[in-house]
Each structure stands twice: as C-alpha cells, then as structure tokens.
C-alpha cells in the first residue's frame, strides 16, 4: 500500500480520522490518482501509523479513516545518534538517507576544525530544511513511523557539553584507536544497547584534528579504528551504524 506522511496536527487518533494536505495531497491526487475507498498507510512521523481508507476528497485535501492504528512500526529499540561533520556537496543527503533506512535516531551536524563547509545562518536554515525533507522521504520509503531528528549545526565543544551523562560515545579515527569490535566489548554493548543511547562521531573529508579527539576522550569517548582501509566520510557513518545495529541485536 502507498504510504503518506500526515503531521500530528492533522491526525485525530481519538476519533480515528486524518487529513492529507499539501505536497502529500498533490502526490495523492496528481501522481497516484487515488480515489474514494483507496486503502493506504499513513504515519505522523512521531511513532504512530495506521492503515487507512479514503472516505472523502475535496479540492485540496483528502479525508481518511484510520482503520488499524499501530505504534512505532519499523523502529529500532536502539537509540543511536550520528554526529556528522559538515561535508561538501550533497554527501550529507546520502548519509541521512542511508542512516534513516538503517534506523538511527537522529543527526547532529558538526562544525569541526577541518570542515571545508562554512554556512551562514540563512544557508544553515535552508540546508537543515533540505536535510529534514531527505529524512522524511527516506522514512516514508523504508516503512519507519518516526522521522529521525535533524538537530541544529553545533560545534564539537557545544555538542559534548550537551551530552547526557548516561550514554556511550565513540569516535572513529584513522590515526589510532582500538578496533571497533573491541570497543563494543569494552562497553558491553550487546547487553547495554537497550539501556543507554550511543553517539558516534564521524569526521570531515580532512579528518579529525588530534585536539578534537582529545576533547572527546575527556568526555569519556573512545577512539576506534575501522580497519586498515580509510573510508570516505559519507561511507563511514552508514557502515558504523550497520555494525552497531547488528551488534545491538536489532537485526535478526
């Protein structure tokens, strides 16, 4: 069945009714050309979704009856966050798309020492809106009921200051660190994965500065190695996330 995103304010879960508007309605009416009685799936991006039946169509909206509500469909029980240094071009779009499919909780874009990209406030707002659209489209496609959070761009220091006390923190670094598998054993990840959030940080094209790694270590972070081959920044995030999901028993 076709999936449609309906923001929470347009969902009346108590009375089991919802309204499709805006871009989603354009897709509903002009692209898919759905009609009364069509069976679809709707989700609110916050964990609720439902099978639904189209019961009324107006000029700019469709009314649907929620027939089979469910909670957190397609969601991982693991809380994994990616702190991704700003990268050039459209690489961040790819990182967000694949990380959403893999089940991460959200993205913290980081302005780091070797980040080539520097954004003004106006450009930052537009870029973040674009990233949010990428996350929504990916969640819609892969069957998630929660759209991952895209947080404001942060400096590494501010990010570290805002971290919760109870969490895991890893920083892949091409110049050193213990093997990722060993780090996961050290924090007993297979047993604590469902109890604490895990944050992992990926550097920019130019890599991490040693002083940044030292800052992370002071906050209890563990530098880790991803093997003998150096991965591109847009490859590293999804690869680490896939390993974490497997190690945390999210995948069979």
Secondary structure, DSSP 4 states (H G I P E B T S, - for coil): --EEE--GGGEETTTTEEEE-HHHHHIIIIIS---TT-EEEEE-SBSEEEEEEEEEE-SS-EEEEEEEEEESTT--SS-EEEEEE--STTHHHHHHHHHHHHT--EEEEEE-TT------HHHHHHHHHHHHHHHHHHHHHHT-SBPPEEEEEEEHHHHHHTS-SSEEEEEE-TT--EEHHHHHHHTTHHHHTTTSEEEEEE--TT---HHHHHHHHHTT-EEEE--SSPPPHHHHHHHHHHHHHHHTT---
